[in-house]
Amino acid sequence: MSGRRKARELVLQACYALEMSGNPPEQVMESVILSDDSPQGIISFAGELFRCVVSGKDEFDELIKGRVANWEYDRIALIDKIIIRIAICEFVHFEDIPTKVSIDEAIELAKKFSTEQSGRFVNGIVDAVLIDLQKQGKVQKRGRGLDEGRKNT
């Protein structure tokens, strides 16, 4: 398992714990992410991603709702919502992660932690949200193999 995949799994677990416990994000981060025995680079990335997902939750949920009818949003499994939020967060706030990587990782998380159908469902929503974000100019990727301003699909 790659280091970043491990970090994403920690973020998924932390976001789920946050939703279920109602504890403050700092407490959840301490108990789920910072207490993990993974190398510091993984913990650091997981902490940054967790904070970003938590702070952008409302914005990310609005993007998801824009792609499903409101009644359907309420029927989306919590795990799937969190996975989609993580991918959206990476699209918008992590310039060094190619969109294809974020999509592939979201699909793998869905297959591992959710239902058999979740991989396809998550892929469909994440792809649709990415297209919306690209049209709005909100996806800017930079770094090795990424051209600034180029659509990264």
Secondary structure, 3 states (H helix, E strand, C coil): CCHHHHHHHHHHHHHHHHHHHCCCHHHHHHHHHHCCCCCHHHHHHHHHHHHHHHHCHHHHHHHHHCCCCHHHHHHCCHHHHHHHHHHHHHHHHCCCCCHHHHHHHHHHHHHHHCCCCHHHHHHHHHHHHHHHHHHCCCCCCCECCECCCCCCC
